[in-house]
Amino acid sequence: MTMPADKAASTVFYDGSCPLCTLEVQQYQKITPQGQIAWVDASCPAFRPPEGLSQEALMRRFHALKPDGEWVSGAAAFVHIWAQLPGWRHLAQLAKIPGVLRLMELGYVQFLKVRPRIQSWFKQRSV
């Protein structure tokens, strides 16, 4: 696993075996300021999860490790990342409105239920 050398950087863990997840992360990577976020594909065979977490858990939901050591996942992880990306910061600001982050998390949980079907569709289209 590649951890950022700069302690001021965030580390994001994503499921690189998911074509949809990879596509989204690639879009974020294109606009990530240099050294601000380390992107870690938790699906790689050589990946070793941080102590206390499993590879399966890190692939099941989007996770981010903040520079201060706090873990966030799901909608909160997306908001954390968006706050650092040009053109996405306005979405992070919306999450500060009372109740919005909770609604985003509910939407994310619903998305996770259909993600396997979406993954399958993406894989079939790429064959």
Steps between C-alpha positions, in 0.01 A plus 500: 500500500628846415453750776565867432848620590350838588312479830280785376357275227188287517495134399203365308423128477283386211399179323708494183323182387181703462499666154262772617714576807817507291344734245393741774837490677681563172294817454595615851867412446517725193415806709659412835758758602851347512570317825158568650345151472656155480272263309518135610337218305387260772431227242867447410629155599801659673281738704535467875229685694585723794478329837143456619345507153444226246550515127134402457381790715714747306362370171139493616484876569700805396743590783734789568763550767528870583839654575406521869447121512120507494329239280190589299302281265205515268354843434727661761806371310370642173435836666851498647647440154274749324610771745852465360419491129458802274149508358363269768532718810147636458361149553703465819351829619147367443575214740536756780129580481330317788365165385665500156789267589249257651296505178816451296592198715152353455539541124845341512368199693227457238760524224707226668202267472492536120875535449552129416250528213662819374844337520373203303352728234830693469697177473268364228531820300880495514525146359 
